[in-house]
């Protein structure tokens, strides 16, 4: 009772004005946390703005008041030019091929020379390509060219721009894929590049945490219909790459079926890039961004959350339920 009596007497001596000021300050702080980071005086560099996620994100950031450096492979192309027409003077298109050191360094100088008051807040490593093929339908150059963009391109730009982001205690965002952790038929080269990208981003997150830099990984599912990331190919294109030995194993009819199946699968995905852009904006502006953003349907979310914990033998056996895998067995091994 003595402690209660003491507290009651102490509280009674605190002026009501001080209490009101304290409550008001708490409310303001909470409101600020909800609002997140504003774009005033901050710059963001976005790679891969010719189309798809990057182009939409650049526009959204521009509307929020950020200074946007939009890296484009083809700055004179329709994608980049329409982005310029639709945006404010705070958006600047840069010629940026992430596979070329000289273009990355040139872009860095341009960014440094045009930074706003609060510096380079974030870098979004969005430049990427995708392709599909069974492992034996590809060669080493196919793997190398994809990794040079999806993996080493991100490493190259991160090393160049990280000192600027560190100075602003900002954000690094990497656009990965569900195929970074989900293995399946036809996606080996793409999976290799994205799994490597996530390993790099995970290591970066640990190393930069002490500098106040936050790292987020975006993991989109099937957004093929919302972007132009996939190459358009025919079964004939695939067939003509094979040598005679492989043509004896993978018959022409199977390659046509596989191509049709893959195209039809892509058509069943998301038709809009909005979920991905929303996740990117959260990673860039939220007071507490997530380390990973898994962007799939509600049903697929349950599966992909459980998948990493499945024993390998069980995870592999799930493919037995796929009609394509059964067709593959029938056409290749049971003939």
Secondary structure, DSSP 8 states (H G I E B T S, - for coil): -HHHHHHHHHHHHS-HHHHHHHHHHHHHHHHHHHH----TT-EEEES--SSHHHHHHHHHHHHTT-EEEEEES-TTSHHHHHHHHHS-TTEEEEE--TT-HHHHHHHHHHHHHT--TT-EEEEEE----B--B-GGG--HHHHHHHHHHHTHHHHHHHHHHHHHHHHHT-EEEEE--GGGT---TTBHHHHHHHHHHHHHHHHHHHHHGGGT-EEEEEEE-S-GGGS--B----HHHHHHHS-HHHHHHS-HHHHHHHHHHHHHHHHTS-S-SHHHHHHHHHHHH-TT--SEEEES-HHHHHHHHHHTTS-HHHHHHGGGG-HHHHHHIIIII--
